[in-house]
Amino acid sequence: MTVRVSRTFEFDAPAEDVWAFISDAEKRAGAISVVDTFDLHDDGSATWHVALPIPVIRSTIAVETEEVARDPPHRVKFVGKSRAFRVTGEHEITETDGGCRLANEFVVDGRLPGVESFFERNFDAELDNLEDALRASLGSTA
């Protein structure tokens, strides 16, 4: 089973300011509650150490992530792979009158029991976390 979620955020801020956050792998990882720690590598890839509260997983899972598309300041797409799941995330920014719109899409393919149901239950909260972190980084311009 595949879990797919999309959500759009509206900001009263320049697209470049939103891009500065969403294109930063460290900021993206830091906004997600199940990312326990992460390591950024010199080649631009990252390892997210993810803690999923499901019975078949007793420790953190190393998720190797890399950007597969980047079109500054409009679009970034990444793929993460692990023994438990594969995740694809895409963020696209479009300018609007007085600000910009950020479209987010995530797809998770679980490889272990319980992974999809966890993400199905928790994706909305994780997107809330991402939006909150982004708005906090923008300060009064959001």
Secondary structure, DSSP 8 states (H G I E B T S, - for coil): -EEEEEEEEEESS-HHHHHHHHT-HHHHHHT-TTEEEEEE-TTS-EEEEE---STT--S-EEEEEEEEEEETTTEEEEEEE-SSEEEEEEEEEEEETTEEEEEEEEEEEESSTTHHHHHHHHHHHHHHHHHHHHHHHHGGG-
